[in-house]
Amino acid sequence: MLYFHVRIAKKSGTRWAFAFNLSKEQVLEEIVMPLSRWQPFMCGDSPIEPPDVDYIRINETVESSSEIIRKTRWRRIVSKIFPRFAETKWEGYTDEWYITHAGKDVTRDFIRDIDLSKKALRPFVKAELVFIVHGRDHKPVKELKVMLSDFGLNPIVLHEQPSGSRTIVEKLEKYSDVGYAFVILTPDDVGCLDVRVSKSLKSVVETLQNLVEAYTVIKRKKPLKKARDELSRAISLFKTRARQNVVLEFGYFMGLLGRDRVCCLYKGDVELPSDMQGIVYISFKESVEECRDKIIKELKAAGYEIKL
């Protein structure tokens, strides 16, 4: 049987927090997962706030903490009886120190994806606050706000917050201390690849010129059909997409909260941003209510307790 022991160095209050004789599952569920979600957790008998974590060490042993202490104390006795053979590493340290330094250091195996150095710079976020990024279509925003409020959460919409003489970026930074973000992509703008459209529009113009010439000489339907086809082809190159500020805020929250705490709700066949893989995308046609169950599922996966 393997035993896992955890030592956390804190920035304030009592310097150290320890937890001993945990299983791998306990380390993941009780410490690693809450820390990765930036939520409070317990390390042994000590309550821990993520911003207060200086560093964390996890070690693996084949012996329990009591067995490690027993052997350590025996070595201390031997060192006192036979000073010539005394080992300095058995002097001046607590039992907790020996337990959390025995065996193998497996910290990276558990928290390789948690960057404490970056997250600790942020103030402790209010997990019940959920940010909503949106474009010109306000109907899905209102629907999502009502839904989140029904779940017992507090939705934050940027334009509804006081500005206080701040710029848009400063305002976004002030109100982004949230635990989760929803990004609503609605077909507010259109866009396309410039080269392809330029070529297509050139073809349309040439076809229309030929059509005028053909009608000048004799009325024929073939040039008219060709003109319609070329025009339809050019129009098909234009894709509906969200406003650029929405895409910018999308990336901002993805970097701030992590991909697992951002959910994108998109309407119809709106073009999705490229290079944003690993994000949860949920589609709806007319109403956000269509994806209510999926939204609940994602919030629960992020550790939220939903009031229904």
C-alpha positions as CSV (number, residue, x, y, z in Angstrom):
1,M,0.0,0.0,0.0
2,L,1.2,3.5,-0.8
3,Y,0.8,6.5,1.5
4,F,0.7,10.1,0.3
5,H,1.7,13.1,2.5
6,V,1.1,16.8,1.8
7,R,2.9,19.8,3.1
8,I,1.8,23.3,2.2
9,A,3.7,26.5,2.9
10,K,1.4,29.4,3.5
11,K,2.1,33.1,3.1
12,S,0.2,34.2,6.2
13,G,-0.8,33.0,9.6
14,T,0.6,29.6,10.6
15,R,3.4,28.9,8.2
16,W,2.8,25.2,7.6
17,A,-0.2,22.9,6.9
18,F,0.2,19.1,6.8
19,A,-2.0,16.1,5.8
20,F,-0.7,12.5,6.2
21,N,-1.6,9.0,5.1
22,L,-3.8,10.0,2.2
23,S,-4.7,7.8,-0.7
24,K,-4.1,9.0,-4.2
25,E,-7.8,9.6,-4.7
26,Q,-8.0,11.7,-1.5
27,V,-5.1,13.8,-2.6
28,L,-6.8,14.5,-5.9
29,E,-10.3,15.1,-4.6
30,E,-9.5,16.9,-1.4
31,I,-6.5,19.0,-2.4
32,V,-5.5,19.0,-6.0
33,M,-8.9,19.5,-7.6
34,P,-10.0,22.4,-5.3
35,L,-6.7,24.0,-5.8
36,S,-6.9,23.7,-9.6
37,R,-10.4,25.3,-9.5
38,W,-9.1,28.0,-7.2
39,Q,-11.5,27.0,-4.4
40,P,-10.9,26.9,-0.6
41,F,-10.0,23.4,0.8
42,M,-8.7,21.6,3.9
43,C,-5.1,20.3,4.3
44,G,-5.4,18.2,7.4
45,D,-7.0,20.4,10.0
46,S,-6.0,23.6,8.3
47,P,-8.3,25.6,6.1
48,I,-6.5,26.8,3.0
49,E,-7.3,29.7,0.6
50,P,-5.6,29.2,-2.8
51,P,-4.0,32.7,-2.9
52,D,-2.3,32.0,0.5
53,V,-0.4,29.0,-0.9
54,D,3.3,29.7,-1.3
55,Y,4.2,26.2,-2.5
56,I,3.0,22.6,-2.1
57,R,4.9,19.3,-1.7
58,I,3.4,15.8,-2.1
59,N,5.5,12.7,-1.3
60,E,4.8,9.0,-1.6
61,T,5.9,6.4,0.9
62,V,5.4,2.7,1.5
63,E,5.3,3.3,5.2
64,S,2.6,5.2,7.2
65,S,3.5,8.4,9.0
66,S,3.6,6.5,12.4
67,E,6.1,4.0,11.0
68,I,8.3,6.8,9.6
69,I,8.2,8.7,13.0
70,R,9.1,5.5,14.9
71,K,12.1,4.8,12.7
72,T,13.2,8.5,12.9
73,R,13.1,8.5,16.6
74,W,15.1,5.3,16.8
75,R,17.8,6.8,14.6
76,R,17.9,9.9,17.0
77,I,18.4,7.6,19.9
78,V,21.2,5.7,18.1
79,S,22.8,9.1,17.2
80,K,22.9,10.1,20.9
81,I,24.3,6.8,22.1
82,F,26.9,6.7,19.3
83,P,27.8,10.4,18.5
84,R,30.5,9.3,16.1
85,F,27.9,7.9,13.8
86,A,25.4,10.6,14.3
87,E,23.8,12.0,11.1
88,T,23.0,15.7,11.1
89,K,19.8,15.1,9.1
90,W,18.2,13.6,12.1
91,E,18.7,16.7,14.3
92,G,16.6,19.8,14.7
93,Y,13.6,18.9,12.6
94,T,10.0,18.1,13.4
95,D,8.3,14.8,12.9
96,E,6.1,16.5,10.2
97,W,9.3,17.5,8.3
98,Y,10.6,13.9,8.2
99,I,7.2,12.5,7.1
100,T,6.9,15.0,4.2
101,H,10.5,14.4,3.1
102,A,10.5,10.6,3.2
103,G,10.0,8.4,0.1
104,K,9.5,9.9,-3.3
105,D,8.6,13.5,-4.3
106,V,5.6,13.1,-6.6
107,T,4.4,16.8,-6.6
108,R,4.8,17.3,-10.3
109,D,2.8,14.1,-11.0
110,F,-0.2,15.7,-9.3
111,I,0.0,19.4,-10.1
112,R,2.0,19.7,-13.2
113,D,-0.8,21.9,-14.8
114,I,-1.3,24.2,-11.8
115,D,0.7,27.4,-12.0
116,L,0.7,28.8,-8.5
117,S,3.2,31.6,-9.4
118,K,0.6,33.2,-11.7
119,K,-2.6,32.5,-9.9
120,A,-1.3,33.6,-6.5
121,L,-0.9,37.1,-8.0
122,R,-4.7,37.4,-8.4
123,P,-6.9,38.4,-5.4
124,F,-9.2,35.6,-4.2
125,V,-12.0,35.4,-6.7
126,K,-15.7,35.3,-5.7
127,A,-16.8,31.9,-7.0
128,E,-20.5,32.8,-6.9
129,L,-19.9,35.6,-9.5
130,V,-20.2,34.5,-13.1
131,F,-19.2,36.8,-16.0
132,I,-21.3,37.1,-19.2
133,V,-19.6,38.2,-22.4
134,H,-22.0,39.2,-25.1
135,G,-22.5,41.1,-28.3
136,R,-25.3,43.2,-29.8
137,D,-28.0,40.6,-29.3
138,H,-29.3,41.2,-25.7
139,K,-32.1,38.6,-25.6
140,P,-29.8,35.6,-24.8
141,V,-28.0,37.7,-22.2
142,K,-31.2,38.4,-20.4
143,E,-32.2,34.7,-20.5
144,L,-28.8,33.6,-19.2
145,K,-28.9,36.1,-16.4
146,V,-32.3,34.9,-15.2
147,M,-31.1,31.3,-15.5
148,L,-27.9,31.9,-13.4
149,S,-29.8,33.8,-10.8
150,D,-32.2,30.9,-10.5
151,F,-29.2,28.6,-9.9
152,G,-28.2,30.8,-6.9
153,L,-25.3,32.5,-8.8
154,N,-24.6,36.2,-9.4
155,P,-24.2,37.1,-13.1
156,I,-22.0,40.0,-14.0
157,V,-22.6,41.9,-17.3
158,L,-19.9,44.6,-17.9
159,H,-22.1,47.4,-19.3
160,E,-24.4,47.2,-16.3
161,Q,-21.5,47.9,-13.8
162,P,-20.5,51.5,-12.9
163,S,-17.5,52.8,-14.9
164,G,-16.0,55.1,-12.3
165,S,-14.0,57.0,-15.0
166,R,-12.3,53.8,-16.0
167,T,-11.4,52.7,-19.5
168,I,-13.1,49.6,-20.9
169,V,-10.0,47.5,-20.2
170,E,-9.7,48.8,-16.7
171,K,-13.4,48.1,-16.1
172,L,-13.0,44.6,-17.4
173,E,-10.1,44.0,-15.1
174,K,-12.0,45.3,-12.1
175,Y,-15.0,43.1,-12.6
176,S,-13.3,39.9,-13.8
177,D,-12.6,38.4,-10.3
178,V,-15.1,35.7,-11.0
179,G,-15.2,31.9,-10.8
180,Y,-16.6,31.2,-14.2
181,A,-17.4,33.0,-17.5
182,F,-20.0,32.4,-20.3
183,V,-19.2,33.9,-23.7
184,I,-22.2,34.3,-26.0
185,L,-21.4,34.4,-29.7
186,T,-24.2,35.8,-31.8
187,P,-24.1,36.7,-35.6
188,D,-23.6,40.4,-35.2
189,D,-21.0,41.0,-37.9
190,V,-19.9,39.4,-41.1
191,G,-16.4,38.6,-42.3
192,C,-14.5,36.7,-44.9
193,L,-11.1,36.0,-46.4
194,D,-10.1,39.1,-48.4
195,V,-8.4,37.4,-51.3
196,R,-11.1,34.9,-52.0
197,V,-13.9,37.5,-51.9
198,S,-11.9,40.0,-54.1
199,K,-11.6,37.4,-56.8
200,S,-15.2,36.4,-56.5
201,L,-16.5,39.9,-56.6
202,K,-14.3,40.6,-59.7
203,S,-15.9,37.6,-61.4
204,V,-19.4,39.0,-60.5
205,V,-18.6,42.4,-62.0
206,E,-17.3,40.8,-65.2
207,T,-20.4,38.6,-65.4
208,L,-22.7,41.6,-64.9
209,Q,-20.9,43.5,-67.6
210,N,-21.3,40.6,-70.0
211,L,-25.0,40.4,-69.0
212,V,-25.5,44.1,-69.9
213,E,-23.8,43.6,-73.2
214,A,-25.9,40.5,-73.9
215,Y,-29.2,42.3,-73.1
216,T,-28.1,45.2,-75.3
217,V,-27.8,42.9,-78.3
218,I,-30.5,40.3,-77.6
219,K,-32.3,39.1,-74.4
220,R,-30.9,35.8,-73.3
221,K,-31.5,33.9,-70.0
222,K,-28.1,32.2,-69.8
223,P,-26.0,35.2,-68.8
224,L,-28.6,36.1,-66.2
225,K,-28.4,32.7,-64.5
226,K,-24.6,32.9,-64.6
227,A,-24.7,36.3,-62.9
228,R,-27.0,35.0,-60.2
229,D,-24.7,32.0,-59.6
230,E,-21.6,34.2,-59.3
231,L,-23.4,36.6,-56.9
232,S,-24.6,33.7,-54.7
233,R,-21.1,32.3,-54.6
234,A,-19.6,35.6,-53.5
235,I,-22.3,36.1,-50.8
236,S,-21.6,32.6,-49.5
237,L,-18.0,33.6,-48.7
238,F,-19.3,36.0,-46.1
239,K,-19.6,34.3,-42.7
240,T,-21.6,35.7,-39.8
241,R,-19.4,36.2,-36.8
242,A,-19.4,37.7,-33.3
243,R,-18.1,41.3,-32.7
244,Q,-14.3,41.6,-32.3
245,N,-14.6,42.8,-28.7
246,V,-16.5,39.6,-27.8
247,V,-13.7,37.5,-29.3
248,L,-11.1,39.6,-27.4
249,E,-12.8,39.1,-24.1
250,F,-13.2,35.4,-24.9
251,G,-9.5,35.0,-25.1
252,Y,-9.0,37.2,-22.0
253,F,-11.1,35.0,-19.8
254,M,-9.6,31.8,-21.3
255,G,-6.2,33.0,-20.2
256,L,-7.4,34.3,-16.8
257,L,-9.6,31.5,-15.6
258,G,-8.4,28.5,-17.7
259,R,-10.2,26.6,-20.4
260,D,-12.2,24.5,-18.0
261,R,-13.9,27.6,-16.5
262,V,-15.1,29.2,-19.7
263,C,-18.1,28.1,-21.7
264,C,-19.1,29.4,-25.1
265,L,-22.7,29.6,-26.1
266,Y,-23.1,30.3,-29.8
267,K,-26.2,31.0,-31.9
268,G,-27.0,29.4,-35.2
269,D,-24.1,29.0,-37.6
270,V,-22.0,31.9,-36.4
271,E,-18.3,31.4,-37.2
272,L,-16.3,30.1,-34.2
273,P,-12.9,31.7,-33.4
274,S,-9.9,29.7,-34.5
275,D,-7.1,28.5,-32.2
276,M,-9.4,28.2,-29.2
277,Q,-9.5,24.4,-28.9
278,G,-10.4,22.7,-25.6
279,I,-13.3,25.1,-24.8
280,V,-16.8,23.9,-24.2
281,Y,-19.0,25.0,-27.1
282,I,-22.8,24.8,-26.8
283,S,-25.1,25.8,-29.6
284,F,-28.6,27.1,-29.6
285,K,-31.0,28.3,-32.3
286,E,-33.3,30.9,-30.8
287,S,-33.1,30.7,-27.0
288,V,-30.5,29.9,-24.3
289,E,-33.2,27.9,-22.6
290,E,-32.6,25.2,-25.2
291,C,-29.2,24.3,-23.6
292,R,-30.3,24.7,-19.9
293,D,-29.4,21.1,-19.1
294,K,-25.9,21.4,-20.7
295,I,-25.2,24.6,-18.8
296,I,-26.1,22.9,-15.5
297,K,-23.8,20.0,-16.4
298,E,-20.8,22.3,-17.1
299,L,-21.3,24.3,-14.0
300,K,-21.5,21.2,-11.9
301,A,-18.3,19.9,-13.5
302,A,-16.6,23.1,-12.5
303,G,-17.6,22.4,-8.9
304,Y,-20.8,24.6,-8.5
305,E,-23.7,23.5,-6.5
306,I,-26.8,24.4,-8.5
307,K,-30.1,25.3,-6.8
308,L,-33.0,23.8,-8.7
